[in-house]
Amino acid sequence: MDKLPLFVFGPLAFAATLLLIATGIRSAIVRFRSRPTPEQLKAAYDSYLRRLLDPQPDAVEKELGKLLPQRLLRLYEDRSAIQAAGFQLEKPGSKRWWPKHWQVYCFEPLDLESLNESPYEEELGPGFCFATTGSGSWYWIAASDQRAKDSPVLFLDYDGGRSHGETVADTLDEFLNLPRAPLK
């Protein structure tokens, strides 16, 4: 009688273990097969670069129903500045023990595809996420009824941090001129 549970549950435990092993092997194979090839990576980068260097501010403004700041439009006219990637900004004069670093993975293309793929914050209103950290967070600038010269840059943190909605810089010009260092 005391061996009955072993005879009943033993084969079930063995089958469950085999199932877990098979599932693990299958997911490893899927991960290995689903990695993009070098040709696919190059095609994706070429597409991104083509979109980045061909900004579509009129289409974005039409979709937003508002005007983007003049400083943002000038940023996208500067081909070398907009292609900068993989750096972090540090706000000088920080009173913290550890200074706050703002990582920038890359700038987003100024087009409808980027507008539609970026998050929308109802309480912030219309705006554009012009740069990303590459890990679920963006740098956002407001659009307005009249074309503003510049606008504050806010950090939209969807990566679980406590910086969501924090003002990174009072203007885009200040943001772009913060000291830069390579990403660590």
Order of alpha helices (4+ residues) and beta strands (2+ residues): alpha-alpha-alpha-alpha-alpha-beta-beta-beta-alpha-beta-beta-beta-beta-alpha-beta
